[in-house]
Amino acid sequence: QLQASGGGLVQAGGSLRLSCAASGRTFSSYAMGWFRQAPGKEREFVAAINWNGDSTDYADSVKGRFTISRDNAKNTVYLQMNVVKPEDTAVYYCARRTTSWVDSLPGKYDSWGQGTLVTVSS
């Protein structure tokens, strides 16, 4: 089970940190990802991290502004969002793969959290 939190209203140029707490003893074995879905749009890849955190991948739209990280001792993955823009407004979902390696395709993830809403005002 995945529980995302940390969403809210933030001004453009500001920062926000999302968290995703996972249950289960095998968290450290699996890659994790963040996706987002804006109203009227398809779900899109944001960032992913491999099992031990030494490999990450980012969508071009967030590269250099967002950072994904994980704390396996706390069964938690984070998304640090800096210099946010109005186009970052979306519901953000965390997801888990059943392999150790990153991937940007939603279909490669088998467990999803409930989502947390991020709204960026201009």
C-alpha positions in Angstrom: 0.0 0.0 0.0 1.3 3.5 -0.9 0.2 6.7 0.8 1.2 10.0 -0.9 1.2 13.3 1.0 2.5 16.8 1.0 0.5 18.4 -1.8 -1.1 21.8 -1.5 -1.2 25.3 -2.9 2.1 27.0 -3.7 3.1 30.1 -5.6 5.0 29.9 -8.8 8.7 29.8 -8.0 8.2 28.2 -4.7 9.0 24.7 -3.4 7.1 21.7 -2.1 8.1 18.2 -1.0 5.9 15.2 -1.6 6.3 12.0 0.4 5.1 8.5 -0.3 5.1 6.0 2.5 5.0 2.4 1.6 3.9 -0.6 3.7 5.7 -4.0 3.5 9.1 -5.3 4.2 10.3 -5.4 0.6 10.3 -1.7 -0.1 14.0 -1.5 -0.5 14.0 -4.1 -3.3 11.8 -2.1 -5.7 12.1 0.9 -7.9 9.7 3.8 -7.3 8.2 6.4 -9.5 6.2 9.7 -9.4 3.6 10.4 -12.0 1.2 13.3 -12.4 -2.1 13.9 -14.1 -3.5 17.3 -14.9 -7.2 17.9 -15.6 -8.1 16.6 -19.0 -4.7 15.2 -19.7 -3.2 11.7 -19.6 -1.0 10.6 -16.7 2.6 11.4 -17.3 6.0 10.4 -16.0 7.7 12.7 -13.6 10.6 10.9 -12.0 11.8 7.4 -10.9 14.5 6.0 -8.6 16.0 2.5 -8.5 16.1 0.3 -5.5 19.1 1.8 -3.7 18.8 5.4 -5.0 21.9 5.5 -7.2 20.0 5.6 -10.4 17.3 8.2 -11.2 15.4 9.4 -14.3 13.4 12.5 -14.9 11.0 13.9 -17.4 12.5 16.7 -19.4 9.9 19.1 -18.1 11.1 18.8 -14.5 14.8 18.1 -15.0 16.9 20.4 -12.9 13.9 21.5 -10.8 12.7 18.3 -9.2 14.6 15.7 -7.2 13.5 12.2 -6.3 15.0 10.5 -3.3 14.3 7.6 -1.0 14.9 6.5 2.6 14.7 2.7 2.7 14.9 2.7 6.5 11.6 4.7 6.5 10.0 3.0 3.5 9.5 6.4 2.0 10.2 8.0 -1.3 10.3 11.8 -1.8 9.8 14.3 -4.6 11.4 17.7 -3.9 9.8 20.2 -6.2 11.7 23.5 -6.6 11.0 26.5 -8.8 7.5 25.2 -9.5 5.5 26.5 -12.4 1.7 26.7 -13.0 2.0 23.9 -15.5 3.2 21.6 -12.6 -0.4 21.7 -11.3 -1.7 18.2 -11.2 -2.5 15.2 -9.0 0.7 13.5 -8.2 0.9 9.8 -7.8 3.6 7.5 -6.4 4.0 4.1 -7.8 6.0 0.9 -7.3 7.5 -1.5 -9.6 8.2 -5.2 -8.8 11.7 -4.9 -10.2 14.7 -2.8 -9.0 15.2 -0.7 -12.1 13.7 2.6 -13.2 11.2 3.0 -16.0 9.1 5.9 -17.3 6.1 3.9 -18.5 3.0 3.8 -16.2 2.2 0.3 -17.3 5.5 -0.9 -15.8 4.3 -0.1 -12.3 2.0 -2.4 -10.4 1.0 -0.5 -7.3 -0.3 3.0 -7.1 -1.0 5.5 -4.3 -4.1 7.6 -4.0 -2.6 10.8 -5.3 -2.0 14.2 -3.8 -3.0 17.5 -5.4 -0.5 20.1 -6.2 -1.7 23.5 -7.3 0.7 26.2 -8.4 -0.6 29.7 -8.6 0.8 32.3 -10.9 
